Amino acid sequence: MKALITGINGFAGSHLAEHLLGGGFEVSGTIRSSSSLRHVVQLRDMVRLYECELTDHAAVEAMIAELRPDLIFHLAAQSFIPDSWAAPMETIHNNLSCQVHLLEAMRKHCPSGKILIACSSEEYGQVEADEVPIKETNPLRPLSPYAVSKIAQNFLGYQYFKNYGLHAVCVRTFNHTGPRRGEQFVTSNFAKQIAEIEKGLKPPVLYVGNLEARRDFTDVRDVVRAYGLALDKCEPGEVYNIASGVGREVREVLNILLGFSTTQIDIQQDTSRLRPSDVKVVVGDYSKFHARTGWHPEIPFESTLLDLLNYWRGTI
Ligand SMILES: C[C@H]1O[C@H](OP(=O)(O)OP(=O)(O)OC[C@H]2O[C@@H](n3cnc4c(=O)[nH]c(N)nc43)[C@H](O)[C@@H]2O)[C@@H](O)[C@@H](O)C1=O
């Protein structure tokens, strides 16, 4: 069975590659010409890499026509929310053009393939206190250009299923983390700062943004397992939450990470890390996905954070 991962050198993409290789899949993945390959370097001999700019429709069509994958895991995206306020059109254009190019190429060259579209809990946006934990049926009230782009990706999957019968499954993944998480995201950013302070590479001050936001974190290794199950067992045209069901304040995340270190560290708010709007509470209900697949997150959050901190301790 041939699987294609867009953004294989990314955080989730590299973990998914390892998971699928373990399951006996023939794995290919897209990278950009500027990619460093650092997350897939150890897999170089086991995966086939396509240098393919997904915003280029001819390049995508040529790749899909050649490979004709059975499964596509579409993970590549501009995924850092603050960047979407700084450059909204870039996020919208990037996330939508990649999606349309893949769906069009599939329709022509591998119409019986399956595609997983990595969408986001950000689609729910403004969530009221009585709507938590959030179900897939919750209204979508997006609060960032990124959220709007993910809603559009989500509905493109639905539209291609309805129009052409393409097997498109959308997952709304809540926050996830673990080793290799990009350093701009909160868990990784705090962990990297701690590792730098421990090594004396920066003064003992850890900068933070809004510590009051409550988020639902899952280990990336549980998330990629869910992605495999989604294409194996879920209904096309449908959307599924992937979450842990547990909400934690960012302050709690910080305290867990600090608890792994014996170094004395001061905390300081950096106002440039605050956002034009930050959803207060995001906690997901994953019962629809569980009913279909039997999936539960398995890795304790503390282990995830320790693995992440140790990743930075070994990287910098
Ligand atoms: C589901 C969703 O998940 C991710 O988006 P995100 O939630 O924006 O992730 P994050 O790690 O940047 O922020 C989480 C929370 O943490 C707060 N926060 C406090 N202090 C800092 C801080 O210093 N840095 C950052 N980055 N955040 C901070 C920040 O204000 C926010 O409330 C992406 O995968 C996205 O693609 C996606 O789909």
The ligand as an SDF file (V2000), in Angstrom:
LIG
                    3D

 38 41  0  0  0  0  0  0  0  0999 V2000
   -4.8730   23.4400   17.1590 C   0  0  0  0  0  0  0  0  0  0  0  0
   -3.8380   24.4720   16.8170 C   0  0  0  0  0  0  0  0  0  0  0  0
   -2.7130   24.2870   17.6970 O   0  0  0  0  0  0  0  0  0  0  0  0
   -1.5980   25.1240   17.4370 C   0  0  0  0  0  0  0  0  0  0  0  0
   -1.9530   26.5010   17.5500 O   0  0  0  0  0  0  0  0  0  0  0  0
   -1.8990   27.3290   18.9010 P   0  0  0  0  0  0  0  0  0  0  0  0
   -2.9870   26.8970   19.8130 O   0  0  0  0  0  0  0  0  0  0  0  0
   -1.8450   28.7620   18.5510 O   0  0  0  0  0  0  0  0  0  0  0  0
   -0.5050   26.8280   19.5270 O   0  0  0  0  0  0  0  0  0  0  0  0
    0.6190   27.5700   20.3550 P   0  0  0  0  0  0  0  0  0  0  0  0
    1.4360   26.4950   20.9230 O   0  0  0  0  0  0  0  0  0  0  0  0
    1.3180   28.6040   19.5560 O   0  0  0  0  0  0  0  0  0  0  0  0
   -0.2200   28.3550   21.4930 O   0  0  0  0  0  0  0  0  0  0  0  0
   -1.0000   27.6900   22.4560 C   0  0  0  0  0  0  0  0  0  0  0  0
   -1.4640   28.6850   23.5020 C   0  0  0  0  0  0  0  0  0  0  0  0
   -0.3340   29.0960   24.2660 O   0  0  0  0  0  0  0  0  0  0  0  0
   -0.3820   30.5060   24.4570 C   0  0  0  0  0  0  0  0  0  0  0  0
    0.9690   30.9990   24.7660 N   0  0  0  0  0  0  0  0  0  0  0  0
    1.3840   31.5290   25.9540 C   0  0  0  0  0  0  0  0  0  0  0  0
    2.6630   31.8960   25.8880 N   0  0  0  0  0  0  0  0  0  0  0  0
    3.0800   31.5490   24.6150 C   0  0  0  0  0  0  0  0  0  0  0  0
    4.3470   31.6750   23.9990 C   0  0  0  0  0  0  0  0  0  0  0  0
    5.3230   32.1920   24.5450 O   0  0  0  0  0  0  0  0  0  0  0  0
    4.4100   31.2110   22.7120 N   0  0  0  0  0  0  0  0  0  0  0  0
    3.3180   30.6510   22.0590 C   0  0  0  0  0  0  0  0  0  0  0  0
    3.4470   30.1770   20.7930 N   0  0  0  0  0  0  0  0  0  0  0  0
    2.1210   30.5410   22.6640 N   0  0  0  0  0  0  0  0  0  0  0  0
    2.0080   30.9930   23.9250 C   0  0  0  0  0  0  0  0  0  0  0  0
   -0.9680   31.0120   23.1520 C   0  0  0  0  0  0  0  0  0  0  0  0
   -1.4270   32.3440   23.2960 O   0  0  0  0  0  0  0  0  0  0  0  0
   -2.0650   29.9720   22.9380 C   0  0  0  0  0  0  0  0  0  0  0  0
   -3.1930   30.3090   23.6810 O   0  0  0  0  0  0  0  0  0  0  0  0
   -1.1040   24.9010   16.0140 C   0  0  0  0  0  0  0  0  0  0  0  0
   -0.7170   23.5550   15.8520 O   0  0  0  0  0  0  0  0  0  0  0  0
   -2.2180   25.2490   15.0270 C   0  0  0  0  0  0  0  0  0  0  0  0
   -1.7750   24.9320   13.7300 O   0  0  0  0  0  0  0  0  0  0  0  0
   -3.4590   24.5030   15.3920 C   0  0  0  0  0  0  0  0  0  0  0  0
   -4.1900   24.0590   14.5210 O   0  0  0  0  0  0  0  0  0  0  0  0
  1  2  1  0
  2  3  1  0
  2 37  1  0
  3  4  1  0
  4  5  1  0
  4 33  1  0
  5  6  1  0
  6  7  2  0
  6  8  1  0
  6  9  1  0
  9 10  1  0
 10 11  2  0
 10 12  1  0
 10 13  1  0
 13 14  1  0
 14 15  1  0
 15 16  1  0
 15 31  1  0
 16 17  1  0
 17 18  1  0
 17 29  1  0
 18 19  1  0
 18 28  1  0
 19 20  2  0
 20 21  1  0
 21 22  1  0
 21 28  2  0
 22 23  2  0
 22 24  1  0
 24 25  1  0
 25 26  1  0
 25 27  2  0
 27 28  1  0
 29 30  1  0
 29 31  1  0
 31 32  1  0
 33 34  1  0
 33 35  1  0
 35 36  1  0
 35 37  1  0
 37 38  2  0
M  END
$$$$
